[in-house]
């Protein structure tokens, strides 16, 4: 599985403005609405789904990375959004550090396999410190997309 299989270029932000966990999740879901991956009327229920998942344990996995995710009947296919925060966000990360790189992943209710494969793929890419550092310095969404998809191709 490749990130390009589920990440829409229009669902990216090189400058997440939110400073709180719930607001970051809302901003990432907004990117999916803007990119027409989800319907505007489903936004609030999807935000609630992701926030409910966060109560089970933070998806701030450490090393400045957060991968909020969830499953929803309002999602037909595996979809994702990505955002970079310039100031960092307290995301209750496992290492206690702020999160700067966010990958939001949403899957249909009954899709365990693809959902887990996508999480593993994102985690594998983000283990590379140079890649993480490069993401944190992007200037715009075009550069963000180029860097992600180029690295995704390299790590087949």
Secondary structure, DSSP 8 states (H G I E B T S, - for coil): --GGGTEEEEEEEEEE---SHHHHHHHHHHHHHHTTSS-GGGHHHHHHHHHHHHHHS--EEETTEE--EEEETT-SS-EEEEEEEEEEE----TTS--EEEEEEEEEETT-HHHHHHHHHHHHHHHT-HHHHHHHHT--SHHHHHHHHHHHHHHT-
